[in-house]
């Protein structure tokens, strides 16, 4: 385990990752035209199945990031208590 500063950095970075992935999932599910590489003119717009699969993948990834955020926050609390006991 690392010190509270490292755990805090991990918690903040994972929180940002979760926020960004949920934002990206919302943009994809609303068919925002500037998100995704399938919007180039020769290929055309994505199908509903592609939109649903892309948005679902982003939401699942955001959930995993939330799990890491919670785990890092628990590590911060543990490290702080450990330092106070010493």
PDB file with SEQRES, HELIX, SHEET and CRYST1 records, atoms N, CA, C and O in Angstrom:
SEQRES   1 A   86  UNK UNK UNK UNK UNK UNK UNK UNK UNK UNK UNK UNK UNK          
SEQRES   2 A   86  UNK UNK UNK UNK UNK UNK UNK UNK UNK UNK UNK UNK UNK          
SEQRES   3 A   86  UNK UNK UNK UNK UNK UNK UNK UNK UNK UNK UNK UNK UNK          
SEQRES   4 A   86  UNK UNK UNK UNK UNK UNK UNK UNK UNK UNK UNK UNK UNK          
SEQRES   5 A   86  UNK UNK UNK UNK UNK UNK UNK UNK UNK UNK UNK UNK UNK          
SEQRES   6 A   86  UNK UNK UNK UNK UNK UNK UNK UNK UNK UNK UNK UNK UNK          
SEQRES   7 A   86  UNK UNK UNK UNK UNK UNK UNK UNK                              
HELIX    1 AA1 UNK A    4  UNK A   29  1                                  26    
HELIX    2 AA2 UNK A   37  UNK A   39  5                                   3    
HELIX    3 AA3 UNK A   48  UNK A   85  1                                  38    
CRYST1    1.000    1.000    1.000  90.00  90.00  90.00 P 1           1          
ATOM      1  N   UNK A   1       0.837  -1.187   0.000  1.00  0.00           N  
ATOM      2  CA  UNK A   1       0.000   0.000   0.000  1.00  0.00           C  
ATOM      3  C   UNK A   1       0.879   1.245   0.000  1.00  0.00           C  
ATOM      4  O   UNK A   1       2.012   1.234   0.481  1.00  0.00           O  
ATOM      5  N   UNK A   2       0.336   2.289  -0.539  1.00  0.00           N  
ATOM      6  CA  UNK A   2       1.095   3.530  -0.577  1.00  0.00           C  
ATOM      7  C   UNK A   2       0.583   4.482   0.513  1.00  0.00           C  
ATOM      8  O   UNK A   2      -0.294   4.126   1.300  1.00  0.00           O  
ATOM      9  N   UNK A   3       1.121   5.642   0.542  1.00  0.00           N  
ATOM     10  CA  UNK A   3       0.741   6.610   1.574  1.00  0.00           C  
ATOM     11  C   UNK A   3      -0.579   7.301   1.208  1.00  0.00           C  
ATOM     12  O   UNK A   3      -1.106   7.083   0.117  1.00  0.00           O  
ATOM     13  N   UNK A   4      -1.118   8.135   2.115  1.00  0.00           N  
ATOM     14  CA  UNK A   4      -2.404   8.784   1.843  1.00  0.00           C  
ATOM     15  C   UNK A   4      -2.389   9.681   0.606  1.00  0.00           C  
ATOM     16  O   UNK A   4      -3.415   9.840  -0.057  1.00  0.00           O  
ATOM     17  N   UNK A   5      -1.241  10.265   0.292  1.00  0.00           N  
ATOM     18  CA  UNK A   5      -1.180  11.137  -0.885  1.00  0.00           C  
ATOM     19  C   UNK A   5      -1.372  10.325  -2.161  1.00  0.00           C  
ATOM     20  O   UNK A   5      -2.111  10.736  -3.056  1.00  0.00           O  
ATOM     21  N   UNK A   6      -0.712   9.179  -2.245  1.00  0.00           N  
ATOM     22  CA  UNK A   6      -0.868   8.324  -3.413  1.00  0.00           C  
ATOM     23  C   UNK A   6      -2.285   7.791  -3.543  1.00  0.00           C  
ATOM     24  O   UNK A   6      -2.831   7.731  -4.645  1.00  0.00           O  
ATOM     25  N   UNK A   7      -2.883   7.404  -2.419  1.00  0.00           N  
ATOM     26  CA  UNK A   7      -4.264   6.918  -2.443  1.00  0.00           C  
ATOM     27  C   UNK A   7      -5.236   8.026  -2.844  1.00  0.00           C  
ATOM     28  O   UNK A   7      -6.201   7.781  -3.567  1.00  0.00           O  
ATOM     29  N   UNK A   8      -4.977   9.233  -2.374  1.00  0.00           N  
ATOM     30  CA  UNK A   8      -5.827  10.367  -2.750  1.00  0.00           C  
ATOM     31  C   UNK A   8      -5.715  10.652  -4.237  1.00  0.00           C  
ATOM     32  O   UNK A   8      -6.719  10.916  -4.898  1.00  0.00           O  
ATOM     33  N   UNK A   9      -4.492  10.600  -4.769  1.00  0.00           N  
ATOM     34  CA  UNK A   9      -4.299  10.802  -6.201  1.00  0.00           C  
ATOM     35  C   UNK A   9      -5.058   9.753  -7.005  1.00  0.00           C  
ATOM     36  O   UNK A   9      -5.706  10.079  -7.999  1.00  0.00           O  
ATOM     37  N   UNK A  10      -4.980   8.502  -6.579  1.00  0.00           N  
ATOM     38  CA  UNK A  10      -5.703   7.428  -7.271  1.00  0.00           C  
ATOM     39  C   UNK A  10      -7.216   7.640  -7.198  1.00  0.00           C  
ATOM     40  O   UNK A  10      -7.925   7.409  -8.178  1.00  0.00           O  
ATOM     41  N   UNK A  11      -7.708   8.077  -6.037  1.00  0.00           N  
ATOM     42  CA  UNK A  11      -9.138   8.324  -5.885  1.00  0.00           C  
ATOM     43  C   UNK A  11      -9.602   9.452  -6.799  1.00  0.00           C  
ATOM     44  O   UNK A  11     -10.646   9.343  -7.443  1.00  0.00           O  
ATOM     45  N   UNK A  12      -8.830  10.534  -6.855  1.00  0.00           N  
ATOM     46  CA  UNK A  12      -9.210  11.662  -7.703  1.00  0.00           C  
ATOM     47  C   UNK A  12      -9.133  11.301  -9.178  1.00  0.00           C  
ATOM     48  O   UNK A  12     -10.008  11.684  -9.954  1.00  0.00           O  
ATOM     49  N   UNK A  13      -8.111  10.580  -9.570  1.00  0.00           N  
ATOM     50  CA  UNK A  13      -7.964  10.195 -10.965  1.00  0.00           C  
ATOM     51  C   UNK A  13      -9.067   9.213 -11.381  1.00  0.00           C  
ATOM     52  O   UNK A  13      -9.597   9.310 -12.487  1.00  0.00           O  
ATOM     53  N   UNK A  14      -9.405   8.287 -10.515  1.00  0.00           N  
ATOM     54  CA  UNK A  14     -10.490   7.356 -10.822  1.00  0.00           C  
ATOM     55  C   UNK A  14     -11.831   8.070 -10.859  1.00  0.00           C  
ATOM     56  O   UNK A  14     -12.691   7.730 -11.671  1.00  0.00           O  
ATOM     57  N   UNK A  15     -12.020   9.053  -9.993  1.00  0.00           N  
ATOM     58  CA  UNK A  15     -13.249   9.844 -10.023  1.00  0.00           C  
ATOM     59  C   UNK A  15     -13.392  10.610 -11.328  1.00  0.00           C  
ATOM     60  O   UNK A  15     -14.479  10.687 -11.901  1.00  0.00           O  
ATOM     61  N   UNK A  16     -12.273  11.180 -11.795  1.00  0.00           N  
ATOM     62  CA  UNK A  16     -12.305  11.880 -13.084  1.00  0.00           C  
ATOM     63  C   UNK A  16     -12.605  10.898 -14.212  1.00  0.00           C  
ATOM     64  O   UNK A  16     -13.372  11.213 -15.122  1.00  0.00           O  
ATOM     65  N   UNK A  17     -12.004   9.713 -14.156  1.00  0.00           N  
ATOM     66  CA  UNK A  17     -12.266   8.711 -15.183  1.00  0.00           C  
ATOM     67  C   UNK A  17     -13.728   8.299 -15.220  1.00  0.00           C  
ATOM     68  O   UNK A  17     -14.304   8.136 -16.295  1.00  0.00           O  
ATOM     69  N   UNK A  18     -14.330   8.131 -14.047  1.00  0.00           N  
ATOM     70  CA  UNK A  18     -15.751   7.772 -13.989  1.00  0.00           C  
ATOM     71  C   UNK A  18     -16.615   8.881 -14.571  1.00  0.00           C  
ATOM     72  O   UNK A  18     -17.532   8.617 -15.350  1.00  0.00           O  
ATOM     73  N   UNK A  19     -16.324  10.119 -14.194  1.00  0.00           N  
ATOM     74  CA  UNK A  19     -17.078  11.262 -14.720  1.00  0.00           C  
ATOM     75  C   UNK A  19     -16.974  11.317 -16.237  1.00  0.00           C  
ATOM     76  O   UNK A  19     -17.978  11.486 -16.929  1.00  0.00           O  
ATOM     77  N   UNK A  20     -15.748  11.173 -16.755  1.00  0.00           N  
ATOM     78  CA  UNK A  20     -15.541  11.267 -18.194  1.00  0.00           C  
ATOM     79  C   UNK A  20     -16.240  10.131 -18.939  1.00  0.00           C  
ATOM     80  O   UNK A  20     -16.820  10.355 -20.002  1.00  0.00           O  
ATOM     81  N   UNK A  21     -16.191   8.920 -18.397  1.00  0.00           N  
ATOM     82  CA  UNK A  21     -16.823   7.793 -19.084  1.00  0.00           C  
ATOM     83  C   UNK A  21     -18.346   7.912 -19.076  1.00  0.00           C  
ATOM     84  O   UNK A  21     -18.999   7.576 -20.065  1.00  0.00           O  
ATOM     85  N   UNK A  22     -18.919   8.388 -17.964  1.00  0.00           N  
ATOM     86  CA  UNK A  22     -20.367   8.601 -17.950  1.00  0.00           C  
ATOM     87  C   UNK A  22     -20.766   9.714 -18.915  1.00  0.00           C  
ATOM     88  O   UNK A  22     -21.789   9.610 -19.592  1.00  0.00           O  
ATOM     89  N   UNK A  23     -19.967  10.774 -18.983  1.00  0.00           N  
ATOM     90  CA  UNK A  23     -20.239  11.856 -19.926  1.00  0.00           C  
ATOM     91  C   UNK A  23     -20.152  11.345 -21.361  1.00  0.00           C  
ATOM     92  O   UNK A  23     -20.999  11.675 -22.191  1.00  0.00           O  
ATOM     93  N   UNK A  24     -19.146  10.552 -21.650  1.00  0.00           N  
ATOM     94  CA  UNK A  24     -18.996   9.983 -22.988  1.00  0.00           C  
ATOM     95  C   UNK A  24     -20.159   9.044 -23.313  1.00  0.00           C  
ATOM     96  O   UNK A  24     -20.667   9.054 -24.433  1.00  0.00           O  
ATOM     97  N   UNK A  25     -20.577   8.241 -22.347  1.00  0.00           N  
ATOM     98  CA  UNK A  25     -21.723   7.353 -22.565  1.00  0.00           C  
ATOM     99  C   UNK A  25     -23.003   8.118 -22.840  1.00  0.00           C  
ATOM    100  O   UNK A  25     -23.807   7.704 -23.675  1.00  0.00           O  
ATOM    101  N   UNK A  26     -23.199   9.227 -22.148  1.00  0.00           N  
ATOM    102  CA  UNK A  26     -24.384  10.058 -22.382  1.00  0.00           C  
ATOM    103  C   UNK A  26     -24.336  10.672 -23.774  1.00  0.00           C  
ATOM    104  O   UNK A  26     -25.343  10.705 -24.481  1.00  0.00           O  
ATOM    105  N   UNK A  27     -23.157  11.158 -24.165  1.00  0.00           N  
ATOM    106  CA  UNK A  27     -23.017  11.737 -25.503  1.00  0.00           C  
ATOM    107  C   UNK A  27     -23.272  10.697 -26.590  1.00  0.00           C  
ATOM    108  O   UNK A  27     -23.936  10.988 -27.585  1.00  0.00           O  
ATOM    109  N   UNK A  28     -22.752   9.495 -26.406  1.00  0.00           N  
ATOM    110  CA  UNK A  28     -22.963   8.444 -27.410  1.00  0.00           C  
ATOM    111  C   UNK A  28     -24.432   8.033 -27.455  1.00  0.00           C  
ATOM    112  O   UNK A  28     -24.988   7.848 -28.538  1.00  0.00           O  
ATOM    113  N   UNK A  29     -25.070   7.887 -26.283  1.00  0.00           N  
ATOM    114  CA  UNK A  29     -26.470   7.456 -26.278  1.00  0.00           C  
ATOM    115  C   UNK A  29     -27.402   8.510 -26.865  1.00  0.00           C  
ATOM    116  O   UNK A  29     -28.475   8.175 -27.367  1.00  0.00           O  
ATOM    117  N   UNK A  30     -27.005   9.781 -26.809  1.00  0.00           N  
ATOM    118  CA  UNK A  30     -27.804  10.845 -27.425  1.00  0.00           C  
ATOM    119  C   UNK A  30     -27.409  11.094 -28.874  1.00  0.00           C  
ATOM    120  O   UNK A  30     -27.885  12.047 -29.492  1.00  0.00           O  
ATOM    121  N   UNK A  31     -26.536  10.239 -29.422  1.00  0.00           N  
ATOM    122  CA  UNK A  31     -26.095  10.308 -30.811  1.00  0.00           C  
ATOM    123  C   UNK A  31     -25.467  11.665 -31.135  1.00  0.00           C  
ATOM    124  O   UNK A  31     -25.745  12.258 -32.177  1.00  0.00           O  
ATOM    125  N   UNK A  32     -24.627  12.138 -30.236  1.00  0.00           N  
ATOM    126  CA  UNK A  32     -23.919  13.396 -30.443  1.00  0.00           C  
ATOM    127  C   UNK A  32     -22.958  13.227 -31.614  1.00  0.00           C  
ATOM    128  O   UNK A  32     -22.145  12.303 -31.616  1.00  0.00           O  
ATOM    129  N   UNK A  33     -23.040  14.100 -32.599  1.00  0.00           N  
ATOM    130  CA  UNK A  33     -22.348  13.859 -33.860  1.00  0.00           C  
ATOM    131  C   UNK A  33     -20.831  13.995 -33.806  1.00  0.00           C  
ATOM    132  O   UNK A  33     -20.153  13.520 -34.718  1.00  0.00           O  
ATOM    133  N   UNK A  34     -20.276  14.620 -32.782  1.00  0.00           N  
ATOM    134  CA  UNK A  34     -18.828  14.801 -32.727  1.00  0.00           C  
ATOM    135  C   UNK A  34     -18.132  13.753 -31.865  1.00  0.00           C  
ATOM    136  O   UNK A  34     -16.950  13.895 -31.551  1.00  0.00           O  
ATOM    137  N   UNK A  35     -18.850  12.710 -31.483  1.00  0.00           N  
ATOM    138  CA  UNK A  35     -18.265  11.630 -30.694  1.00  0.00           C  
ATOM    139  C   UNK A  35     -18.297  10.365 -31.540  1.00  0.00           C  
ATOM    140  O   UNK A  35     -19.362   9.941 -31.989  1.00  0.00           O  
ATOM    141  N   UNK A  36     -17.153   9.772 -31.753  1.00  0.00           N  
ATOM    142  CA  UNK A  36     -17.082   8.520 -32.489  1.00  0.00           C  
ATOM    143  C   UNK A  36     -16.438   8.693 -33.847  1.00  0.00           C  
ATOM    144  O   UNK A  36     -16.512   9.756 -34.463  1.00  0.00           O  
ATOM    145  N   UNK A  37     -15.810   7.637 -34.294  1.00  0.00           N  
ATOM    146  CA  UNK A  37     -15.112   7.701 -35.573  1.00  0.00           C  
ATOM    147  C   UNK A  37     -15.989   7.276 -36.736  1.00  0.00           C  
ATOM    148  O   UNK A  37     -15.574   7.418 -37.886  1.00  0.00           O  
ATOM    149  N   UNK A  38     -17.175   6.765 -36.487  1.00  0.00           N  
ATOM    150  CA  UNK A  38     -18.035   6.272 -37.554  1.00  0.00           C  
ATOM    151  C   UNK A  38     -18.799   7.395 -38.252  1.00  0.00           C  
ATOM    152  O   UNK A  38     -19.628   7.126 -39.121  1.00  0.00           O  
ATOM    153  N   UNK A  39     -18.534   8.643 -37.889  1.00  0.00           N  
ATOM    154  CA  UNK A  39     -19.242   9.757 -38.500  1.00  0.00           C  
ATOM    155  C   UNK A  39     -18.556  10.295 -39.740  1.00  0.00           C  
ATOM    156  O   UNK A  39     -19.041  11.253 -40.341  1.00  0.00           O  
ATOM    157  N   UNK A  40     -17.453   9.710 -40.134  1.00  0.00           N  
ATOM    158  CA  UNK A  40     -16.801  10.193 -41.342  1.00  0.00           C  
ATOM    159  C   UNK A  40     -17.698   9.888 -42.549  1.00  0.00           C  
ATOM    160  O   UNK A  40     -18.340   8.838 -42.586  1.00  0.00           O  
ATOM    161  N   UNK A  41     -17.749  10.773 -43.513  1.00  0.00           N  
ATOM    162  CA  UNK A  41     -18.710  10.665 -44.615  1.00  0.00           C  
ATOM    163  C   UNK A  41     -18.759   9.330 -45.366  1.00  0.00           C  
ATOM    164  O   UNK A  41     -19.860   8.890 -45.696  1.00  0.00           O  
ATOM    165  N   UNK A  42     -17.651   8.664 -45.654  1.00  0.00           N  
ATOM    166  CA  UNK A  42     -17.823   7.420 -46.410  1.00  0.00           C  
ATOM    167  C   UNK A  42     -18.515   6.311 -45.627  1.00  0.00           C  
ATOM    168  O   UNK A  42     -19.140   5.438 -46.228  1.00  0.00           O  
ATOM    169  N   UNK A  43     -18.421   6.326 -44.323  1.00  0.00           N  
ATOM    170  CA  UNK A  43     -18.963   5.234 -43.528  1.00  0.00           C  
ATOM    171  C   UNK A  43     -20.429   5.462 -43.174  1.00  0.00           C  
ATOM    172  O   UNK A  43     -21.209   4.509 -43.180  1.00  0.00           O  
ATOM    173  N   UNK A  44     -20.818   6.668 -42.874  1.00  0.00           N  
ATOM    174  CA  UNK A  44     -22.192   6.956 -42.501  1.00  0.00           C  
ATOM    175  C   UNK A  44     -22.385   6.953 -41.001  1.00  0.00           C  
ATOM    176  O   UNK A  44     -21.423   6.815 -40.245  1.00  0.00           O  
ATOM    177  N   UNK A  45     -23.621   7.103 -40.569  1.00  0.00           N  
ATOM    178  CA  UNK A  45     -23.903   7.166 -39.139  1.00  0.00           C  
ATOM    179  C   UNK A  45     -24.069   5.762 -38.567  1.00  0.00           C  
ATOM    180  O   UNK A  45     -24.357   4.819 -39.304  1.00  0.00           O  
ATOM    181  N   UNK A  46     -23.887   5.621 -37.256  1.00  0.00           N  
ATOM    182  CA  UNK A  46     -23.958   4.289 -36.640  1.00  0.00           C  
ATOM    183  C   UNK A  46     -25.386   3.776 -36.542  1.00  0.00           C  
ATOM    184  O   UNK A  46     -26.349   4.542 -36.580  1.00  0.00           O  
ATOM    185  N   UNK A  47     -25.495   2.477 -36.416  1.00  0.00           N  
ATOM    186  CA  UNK A  47     -26.808   1.869 -36.227  1.00  0.00           C  
ATOM    187  C   UNK A  47     -27.208   1.995 -34.750  1.00  0.00           C  
ATOM    188  O   UNK A  47     -26.393   2.343 -33.896  1.00  0.00           O  
ATOM    189  N   UNK A  48     -28.455   1.708 -34.482  1.00  0.00           N  
ATOM    190  CA  UNK A  48     -28.938   1.775 -33.096  1.00  0.00           C  
ATOM    191  C   UNK A  48     -28.221   0.754 -32.216  1.00  0.00           C  
ATOM    192  O   UNK A  48     -27.955   1.020 -31.044  1.00  0.00           O  
ATOM    193  N   UNK A  49     -27.911  -0.397 -32.771  1.00  0.00           N  
ATOM    194  CA  UNK A  49     -27.194  -1.427 -31.997  1.00  0.00           C  
ATOM    195  C   UNK A  49     -25.793  -0.947 -31.628  1.00  0.00           C  
ATOM    196  O   UNK A  49     -25.330  -1.186 -30.513  1.00  0.00           O  
ATOM    197  N   UNK A  50     -25.111  -0.268 -32.563  1.00  0.00           N  
ATOM    198  CA  UNK A  50     -23.783   0.261 -32.273  1.00  0.00           C  
ATOM    199  C   UNK A  50     -23.841   1.347 -31.208  1.00  0.00           C  
ATOM    200  O   UNK A  50     -22.982   1.398 -30.328  1.00  0.00           O  
ATOM    201  N   UNK A  51     -24.838   2.207 -31.277  1.00  0.00           N  
ATOM    202  CA  UNK A  51     -24.996   3.274 -30.282  1.00  0.00           C  
ATOM    203  C   UNK A  51     -25.241   2.663 -28.911  1.00  0.00           C  
ATOM    204  O   UNK A  51     -24.617   3.066 -27.929  1.00  0.00           O  
ATOM    205  N   UNK A  52     -26.146   1.693 -28.839  1.00  0.00           N  
ATOM    206  CA  UNK A  52     -26.468   1.060 -27.559  1.00  0.00           C  
ATOM    207  C   UNK A  52     -25.256   0.335 -26.979  1.00  0.00           C  
ATOM    208  O   UNK A  52     -24.987   0.442 -25.782  1.00  0.00           O  
ATOM    209  N   UNK A  53     -24.525  -0.399 -27.815  1.00  0.00           N  
ATOM    210  CA  UNK A  53     -23.359  -1.139 -27.348  1.00  0.00           C  
ATOM    211  C   UNK A  53     -22.260  -0.188 -26.875  1.00  0.00           C  
ATOM    212  O   UNK A  53     -21.641  -0.434 -25.839  1.00  0.00           O  
ATOM    213  N   UNK A  54     -22.008   0.890 -27.612  1.00  0.00           N  
ATOM    214  CA  UNK A  54     -20.988   1.861 -27.222  1.00  0.00           C  
ATOM    215  C   UNK A  54     -21.327   2.560 -25.923  1.00  0.00           C  
ATOM    216  O   UNK A  54     -20.468   2.707 -25.053  1.00  0.00           O  
ATOM    217  N   UNK A  55     -22.587   2.999 -25.779  1.00  0.00           N  
ATOM    218  CA  UNK A  55     -23.004   3.679 -24.553  1.00  0.00           C  
ATOM    219  C   UNK A  55     -22.966   2.731 -23.359  1.00  0.00           C  
ATOM    220  O   UNK A  55     -22.533   3.120 -22.274  1.00  0.00           O  
ATOM    221  N   UNK A  56     -23.413   1.495 -23.547  1.00  0.00           N  
ATOM    222  CA  UNK A  56     -23.393   0.515 -22.463  1.00  0.00           C  
ATOM    223  C   UNK A  56     -21.962   0.230 -22.005  1.00  0.00           C  
ATOM    224  O   UNK A  56     -21.696   0.116 -20.808  1.00  0.00           O  
ATOM    225  N   UNK A  57     -21.053   0.118 -22.960  1.00  0.00           N  
ATOM    226  CA  UNK A  57     -19.654  -0.124 -22.610  1.00  0.00           C  
ATOM    227  C   UNK A  57     -19.083   1.036 -21.800  1.00  0.00           C  
ATOM    228  O   UNK A  57     -18.338   0.815 -20.845  1.00  0.00           O  
ATOM    229  N   UNK A  58     -19.423   2.261 -22.169  1.00  0.00           N  
ATOM    230  CA  UNK A  58     -18.951   3.425 -21.416  1.00  0.00           C  
ATOM    231  C   UNK A  58     -19.522   3.441 -20.002  1.00  0.00           C  
ATOM    232  O   UNK A  58     -18.807   3.761 -19.053  1.00  0.00           O  
ATOM    233  N   UNK A  59     -20.794   3.101 -19.850  1.00  0.00           N  
ATOM    234  CA  UNK A  59     -21.402   3.085 -18.522  1.00  0.00           C  
ATOM    235  C   UNK A  59     -20.800   1.982 -17.647  1.00  0.00           C  
ATOM    236  O   UNK A  59     -20.597   2.186 -16.450  1.00  0.00           O  
ATOM    237  N   UNK A  60     -20.517   0.826 -18.230  1.00  0.00           N  
ATOM    238  CA  UNK A  60     -19.885  -0.252 -17.466  1.00  0.00           C  
ATOM    239  C   UNK A  60     -18.487   0.166 -17.019  1.00  0.00           C  
ATOM    240  O   UNK A  60     -18.097  -0.070 -15.876  1.00  0.00           O  
ATOM    241  N   UNK A  61     -17.742   0.782 -17.919  1.00  0.00           N  
ATOM    242  CA  UNK A  61     -16.401   1.256 -17.572  1.00  0.00           C  
ATOM    243  C   UNK A  61     -16.460   2.323 -16.488  1.00  0.00           C  
ATOM    244  O   UNK A  61     -15.619   2.337 -15.589  1.00  0.00           O  
ATOM    245  N   UNK A  62     -17.446   3.219 -16.563  1.00  0.00           N  
ATOM    246  CA  UNK A  62     -17.631   4.226 -15.517  1.00  0.00           C  
ATOM    247  C   UNK A  62     -17.937   3.591 -14.173  1.00  0.00           C  
ATOM    248  O   UNK A  62     -17.474   4.069 -13.137  1.00  0.00           O  
ATOM    249  N   UNK A  63     -18.718   2.515 -14.184  1.00  0.00           N  
ATOM    250  CA  UNK A  63     -19.000   1.798 -12.939  1.00  0.00           C  
ATOM    251  C   UNK A  63     -17.757   1.158 -12.346  1.00  0.00           C  
ATOM    252  O   UNK A  63     -17.574   1.148 -11.129  1.00  0.00           O  
ATOM    253  N   UNK A  64     -16.905   0.625 -13.208  1.00  0.00           N  
ATOM    254  CA  UNK A  64     -15.647   0.048 -12.728  1.00  0.00           C  
ATOM    255  C   UNK A  64     -14.773   1.141 -12.116  1.00  0.00           C  
ATOM    256  O   UNK A  64     -14.141   0.932 -11.081  1.00  0.00           O  
ATOM    257  N   UNK A  65     -14.743   2.296 -12.757  1.00  0.00           N  
ATOM    258  CA  UNK A  65     -13.977   3.425 -12.212  1.00  0.00           C  
ATOM    259  C   UNK A  65     -14.531   3.861 -10.852  1.00  0.00           C  
ATOM    260  O   UNK A  65     -13.764   4.227  -9.962  1.00  0.00           O  
ATOM    261  N   UNK A  66     -15.840   3.826 -10.689  1.00  0.00           N  
ATOM    262  CA  UNK A  66     -16.423   4.171  -9.389  1.00  0.00           C  
ATOM    263  C   UNK A  66     -15.973   3.167  -8.336  1.00  0.00           C  
ATOM    264  O   UNK A  66     -15.681   3.545  -7.201  1.00  0.00           O  
ATOM    265  N   UNK A  67     -15.915   1.894  -8.706  1.00  0.00           N  
ATOM    266  CA  UNK A  67     -15.413   0.882  -7.777  1.00  0.00           C  
ATOM    267  C   UNK A  67     -13.988   1.170  -7.341  1.00  0.00           C  
ATOM    268  O   UNK A  67     -13.663   1.049  -6.160  1.00  0.00           O  
ATOM    269  N   UNK A  68     -13.130   1.552  -8.287  1.00  0.00           N  
ATOM    270  CA  UNK A  68     -11.759   1.903  -7.939  1.00  0.00           C  
ATOM    271  C   UNK A  68     -11.704   3.173  -7.097  1.00  0.00           C  
ATOM    272  O   UNK A  68     -10.848   3.297  -6.221  1.00  0.00           O  
ATOM    273  N   UNK A  69     -12.609   4.116  -7.354  1.00  0.00           N  
ATOM    274  CA  UNK A  69     -12.657   5.332  -6.547  1.00  0.00           C  
ATOM    275  C   UNK A  69     -12.995   5.004  -5.100  1.00  0.00           C  
ATOM    276  O   UNK A  69     -12.374   5.530  -4.176  1.00  0.00           O  
ATOM    277  N   UNK A  70     -13.976   4.139  -4.906  1.00  0.00           N  
ATOM    278  CA  UNK A  70     -14.362   3.740  -3.553  1.00  0.00           C  
ATOM    279  C   UNK A  70     -13.217   2.984  -2.872  1.00  0.00           C  
ATOM    280  O   UNK A  70     -12.931   3.208  -1.696  1.00  0.00           O  
ATOM    281  N   UNK A  71     -12.572   2.097  -3.615  1.00  0.00           N  
ATOM    282  CA  UNK A  71     -11.466   1.345  -3.042  1.00  0.00           C  
ATOM    283  C   UNK A  71     -10.314   2.275  -2.637  1.00  0.00           C  
ATOM    284  O   UNK A  71      -9.714   2.095  -1.578  1.00  0.00           O  
ATOM    285  N   UNK A  72     -10.013   3.254  -3.468  1.00  0.00           N  
ATOM    286  CA  UNK A  72      -8.943   4.202  -3.141  1.00  0.00           C  
ATOM    287  C   UNK A  72      -9.346   5.094  -1.964  1.00  0.00           C  
ATOM    288  O   UNK A  72      -8.498   5.445  -1.144  1.00  0.00           O  
ATOM    289  N   UNK A  73     -10.622   5.462  -1.871  1.00  0.00           N  
ATOM    290  CA  UNK A  73     -11.083   6.273  -0.737  1.00  0.00           C  
ATOM    291  C   UNK A  73     -10.980   5.485   0.569  1.00  0.00           C  
ATOM    292  O   UNK A  73     -10.635   6.044   1.609  1.00  0.00           O  
ATOM    293  N   UNK A  74     -11.280   4.189   0.511  1.00  0.00           N  
ATOM    294  CA  UNK A  74     -11.121   3.339   1.699  1.00  0.00           C  
ATOM    295  C   UNK A  74      -9.649   3.271   2.085  1.00  0.00           C  
ATOM    296  O   UNK A  74      -9.318   3.295   3.270  1.00  0.00           O  
ATOM    297  N   UNK A  75      -8.765   3.186   1.096  1.00  0.00           N  
ATOM    298  CA  UNK A  75      -7.325   3.175   1.379  1.00  0.00           C  
ATOM    299  C   UNK A  75      -6.876   4.486   2.021  1.00  0.00           C  
ATOM    300  O   UNK A  75      -6.020   4.483   2.906  1.00  0.00           O  
ATOM    301  N   UNK A  76      -7.448   5.600   1.582  1.00  0.00           N  
ATOM    302  CA  UNK A  76      -7.113   6.894   2.190  1.00  0.00           C  
ATOM    303  C   UNK A  76      -7.506   6.893   3.658  1.00  0.00           C  
ATOM    304  O   UNK A  76      -6.722   7.298   4.517  1.00  0.00           O  
ATOM    305  N   UNK A  77      -8.716   6.441   3.945  1.00  0.00           N  
ATOM    306  CA  UNK A  77      -9.175   6.402   5.341  1.00  0.00           C  
ATOM    307  C   UNK A  77      -8.307   5.460   6.174  1.00  0.00           C  
ATOM    308  O   UNK A  77      -7.948   5.779   7.307  1.00  0.00           O  
ATOM    309  N   UNK A  78      -7.973   4.306   5.610  1.00  0.00           N  
ATOM    310  CA  UNK A  78      -7.142   3.333   6.323  1.00  0.00           C  
ATOM    311  C   UNK A  78      -5.757   3.911   6.607  1.00  0.00           C  
ATOM    312  O   UNK A  78      -5.246   3.789   7.720  1.00  0.00           O  
ATOM    313  N   UNK A  79      -5.161   4.531   5.614  1.00  0.00           N  
ATOM    314  CA  UNK A  79      -3.820   5.098   5.802  1.00  0.00           C  
ATOM    315  C   UNK A  79      -3.829   6.242   6.800  1.00  0.00           C  
ATOM    316  O   UNK A  79      -2.895   6.376   7.590  1.00  0.00           O  
ATOM    317  N   UNK A  80      -4.870   7.070   6.780  1.00  0.00           N  
ATOM    318  CA  UNK A  80      -4.959   8.154   7.755  1.00  0.00           C  
ATOM    319  C   UNK A  80      -5.098   7.620   9.181  1.00  0.00           C  
ATOM    320  O   UNK A  80      -4.471   8.143  10.102  1.00  0.00           O  
ATOM    321  N   UNK A  81      -5.915   6.581   9.367  1.00  0.00           N  
ATOM    322  CA  UNK A  81      -6.047   5.987  10.710  1.00  0.00           C  
ATOM    323  C   UNK A  81      -4.753   5.333  11.138  1.00  0.00           C  
ATOM    324  O   UNK A  81      -4.378   5.393  12.309  1.00  0.00           O  
ATOM    325  N   UNK A  82      -4.074   4.712  10.202  1.00  0.00           N  
ATOM    326  CA  UNK A  82      -2.812   4.054  10.495  1.00  0.00           C  
ATOM    327  C   UNK A  82      -1.765   5.093  10.933  1.00  0.00           C  
ATOM    328  O   UNK A  82      -0.985   4.833  11.849  1.00  0.00           O  
ATOM    329  N   UNK A  83      -1.747   6.249  10.294  1.00  0.00           N  
ATOM    330  CA  UNK A  83      -0.790   7.299  10.666  1.00  0.00           C  
ATOM    331  C   UNK A  83      -1.117   7.901  12.043  1.00  0.00           C  
ATOM    332  O   UNK A  83      -0.217   8.254  12.805  1.00  0.00           O  
ATOM    333  N   UNK A  84      -2.413   8.011  12.345  1.00  0.00           N  
ATOM    334  CA  UNK A  84      -2.809   8.578  13.660  1.00  0.00           C  
ATOM    335  C   UNK A  84      -2.470   7.638  14.799  1.00  0.00           C  
ATOM    336  O   UNK A  84      -2.186   8.092  15.907  1.00  0.00           O  
ATOM    337  N   UNK A  85      -2.493   6.319  14.548  1.00  0.00           N  
ATOM    338  CA  UNK A  85      -2.156   5.344  15.588  1.00  0.00           C  
ATOM    339  C   UNK A  85      -0.663   5.298  15.871  1.00  0.00           C  
ATOM    340  O   UNK A  85      -0.247   4.935  16.971  1.00  0.00           O  
ATOM    341  N   UNK A  86       0.143   5.666  14.883  1.00  0.00           N  
ATOM    342  CA  UNK A  86       1.611   5.582  15.070  1.00  0.00           C  
ATOM    343  C   UNK A  86       2.148   6.678  15.924  1.00  0.00           C  
ATOM    344  O   UNK A  86       3.353   6.738  16.167  1.00  0.00           O  
TER     345      UNK A  86                                                      
END                                                                             
